[in-house]
Amino acid sequence: MHNIYAALSSSNLTYNGIKNLNVFYDSSLINLKAFDPDTVEYPEYVVIQKLNFDYVTNTMDTKNQTIVVDFGDTNHKEAYYSDGNCFVKNLFLEDKKIVLVSGLADSKPIIYKYDLNKHTIAEIFPNGNDELSAFDSGTIHYNQKPIASYNYANDTINFIFTSNLSGMEVFNNIEIQYGAIPSVNSTIQLTGTAIFPELIDVKFVNGEPLIIAKENDKFIPFYS
C-alpha cells in the first residue's frame, strides 16, 4: 500500500502512532501526532487519501493526491494532550457526502469541509470570521480531550471542552450554525472552583445537547 505518511516531511516522524482512523466510502482520514526534531514541536495532522482496491492483484493504492490538514503544535508528546491546537473529530454528513474535519486552533473551533466525491478540502470556519475574536476560553486542560458533535435537528456543531480562566475552572460549549457561511450561534461558559469531570461524548436529546462525562471511573450525564 502507498505510504500514508508520504505527504509529511522526512523530519516529521510519527509519534504515538495513529490516534484516530475513519474510512468513509473510499476515503480514509487518519489522525496522527508527529515530532519535528528541527523545531522540537509535536504537530497534529489529519492525512486524507482516496483508496483504490485492485480486485485482480488484491492490492490497495491511492487514486489522488494526499491531503494533509495541519492543526499546528500541540506542545505535548502525549497522544491526546494539547495546549490549544488539536484535531477533535471527523463529523460525517452522509446526506451531503462531506466530512467536517473539526479541531481547535488557539483554543477556538476550526472546521474544514472535505468533499468525498471531489476529494477536495477547504476551511469553512473561522475562514476570516472574527465572531470569536473576543471570546476568551482561557487555557484548555491539556489532558482532557475536547469533544464535538453534529446536531441534525438544527444543523449545528457543538464544540465542548474545559479550561482554566483567571484561576476559575470553565466549561465551554460553542455552538456553530452550519451553512454556506457557518457562524456562531451561541457560546456558553460555566465556571466553578473544582475541575469539571472528564468529558467523553455529546449526544442530542430532543435537539438539546447531553454531555456524557466520566467521574470516579463511572459515566455520568452532564448537561450544558
C-alpha positions in Angstrom: 0.0 0.0 0.0 1.1 3.5 -0.7 2.9 5.1 2.2 0.2 7.1 4.0 2.9 9.4 5.5 4.4 10.4 2.2 3.0 13.9 2.5 4.8 14.5 5.7 8.4 15.8 5.5 11.2 13.3 6.5 11.8 15.3 9.7 8.2 14.8 10.8 8.4 11.3 12.3 5.1 9.9 13.5 4.8 9.9 17.3 2.4 7.8 19.3 1.2 6.1 16.2 -2.3 6.6 14.7 -4.7 8.3 17.1 -7.9 8.0 15.0 -8.8 6.3 11.8 -12.0 6.8 9.8 -13.0 5.3 6.4 -16.0 6.8 4.6 -16.7 5.1 1.3 -13.3 5.1 -0.5 -11.7 7.8 1.6 -9.5 7.3 4.6 -8.9 10.0 7.2 -6.0 9.3 9.6 -5.3 11.4 12.6 -1.8 11.3 14.0 0.7 13.2 16.1 4.2 13.8 14.9 7.5 15.0 16.3 9.6 17.6 14.5 13.2 17.4 15.8 14.1 20.6 14.0 11.6 22.8 15.9 11.1 20.4 18.9 7.4 20.6 18.2 4.6 18.0 18.3 2.2 18.9 15.5 -1.0 17.1 14.8 -2.3 16.1 11.4 -5.2 14.5 9.5 -4.0 12.7 6.4 -6.7 12.1 3.8 -6.5 9.7 0.9 -8.7 8.2 -1.8 -8.3 4.4 -1.8 -8.4 2.2 -4.8 -8.6 -1.6 -4.4 -7.5 -3.8 -7.3 -9.5 -7.0 -7.1 -7.2 -8.7 -9.6 -4.0 -8.2 -7.7 -5.6 -7.8 -4.3 -3.6 -4.7 -3.6 -4.7 -1.2 -2.4 -3.3 2.1 -3.6 -4.3 5.7 -3.6 -6.1 7.4 -6.6 -5.5 11.0 -5.9 -3.1 13.4 -4.2 -2.8 13.0 -0.5 -4.4 15.9 1.6 -2.7 16.9 4.8 -4.5 19.1 7.4 -2.1 20.6 9.8 -3.5 21.7 13.2 -0.2 23.0 14.5 1.9 22.4 17.5 0.2 20.7 20.4 3.2 21.3 22.7 2.9 17.8 24.2 4.3 14.4 23.2 1.4 12.5 24.8 -1.2 11.4 22.2 -4.2 13.4 23.4 -2.5 16.2 25.2 -2.7 19.7 23.8 -2.3 23.4 24.8 -4.9 24.6 22.3 -4.1 23.2 18.9 -5.6 19.8 18.1 -7.8 17.6 16.0 -11.2 16.9 17.6 -13.4 14.8 15.4 -14.5 13.9 11.9 -18.2 14.6 11.5 -19.6 12.6 8.7 -22.7 14.1 6.9 -23.8 11.2 4.8 -26.6 13.0 3.1 -24.3 15.8 1.9 -21.4 13.4 1.1 -19.0 15.5 3.1 -16.9 15.2 6.3 -16.4 18.1 8.6 -12.8 17.8 9.9 -13.1 19.7 13.2 -10.4 20.9 15.6 -9.1 23.7 17.8 -6.7 26.5 16.8 -5.6 28.6 19.8 -8.5 27.0 21.8 -11.1 28.1 19.3 -13.0 26.0 16.8 -11.7 25.4 13.3 -13.6 23.4 10.7 -12.6 22.0 7.3 -15.1 20.7 4.8 -13.9 17.6 2.9 -15.9 16.7 -0.2 -16.0 12.9 -0.6 -16.8 13.0 -4.2 -14.3 15.6 -5.4 -11.5 14.8 -2.9 -11.1 18.5 -2.1 -10.9 20.3 1.2 -11.5 23.9 2.4 -11.5 25.8 5.6 -15.1 26.9 6.3 -14.7 28.2 9.9 -13.5 30.7 11.0 -12.2 31.4 7.5 -12.0 35.2 8.2 -14.9 35.2 10.6 -14.0 37.2 13.7 -17.1 36.4 15.8 -14.9 34.6 18.4 -12.1 37.2 18.5 -13.3 38.5 21.8 -14.1 35.0 23.2 -11.7 34.0 25.9 -11.7 30.4 26.9 -8.6 30.6 28.9 -6.1 27.7 28.9 -7.6 24.4 27.9 -6.9 21.4 30.2 -4.2 19.8 28.2 -5.0 16.3 29.4 -8.7 16.4 28.7 -9.8 15.7 25.2 -12.2 18.2 23.6 -15.3 16.8 22.0 -17.5 17.8 19.1 -20.8 16.6 17.7 -23.2 17.5 14.9 -26.9 18.2 15.7 -29.0 17.1 12.7 -32.1 18.6 14.3 -30.9 22.1 13.5 -27.6 21.6 11.6 -25.4 22.9 14.3 -21.9 21.8 15.6 -21.1 21.9 19.3 -17.5 22.2 20.4 -17.2 21.3 24.1 -14.1 21.5 26.3 -12.9 22.5 29.8 -10.3 25.1 30.6 -8.8 27.4 33.3 -9.6 31.1 33.0 -8.1 33.5 35.6 -8.0 30.8 38.2 -11.5 29.6 37.6 -12.5 26.3 36.1 -14.5 26.8 32.9 -16.8 24.5 30.9 -17.1 25.8 27.3 -19.8 25.0 24.8 -19.5 26.8 21.5 -22.4 26.2 19.0 -21.8 26.9 15.3 -24.6 27.1 12.8 -23.6 25.0 9.7 -24.4 26.5 6.3 -23.0 28.2 3.3 -21.2 30.6 5.6 -21.0 29.0 9.1 -21.5 31.3 12.0 -21.5 31.3 15.8 -25.0 30.6 17.3 -24.1 30.8 20.9 -21.3 30.5 23.5 -21.9 29.1 26.9 -19.4 29.2 29.8 -20.0 27.6 33.2 -17.5 28.4 35.9 -16.6 26.6 39.1 -13.8 26.2 41.6 -13.3 22.4 41.1 -12.1 20.8 37.9 -15.1 19.6 35.8 -15.3 15.8 35.2 -13.6 14.3 32.1 -15.9 14.9 29.0 -16.4 11.8 26.9 -19.1 12.5 24.3 -22.1 14.6 23.4 -25.5 13.3 22.3 -28.6 15.2 21.4 -32.0 14.6 23.2 -34.9 16.5 21.7 -32.4 18.8 20.0 -30.6 19.6 23.2 -27.0 18.5 23.9 -26.5 15.9 26.6 -22.8 15.6 27.6 -21.5 12.3 28.9 -18.7 12.7 31.4 -16.6 10.3 33.4 -16.1 10.7 37.2 -14.6 8.2 39.6 -14.5 5.6 36.7 -18.2 6.0 36.2 -20.1 7.5 33.2 -22.5 10.3 34.3 -24.8 12.7 32.4 -23.6 16.2 32.4 -25.9 18.8 30.9 -24.7 22.0 29.3 
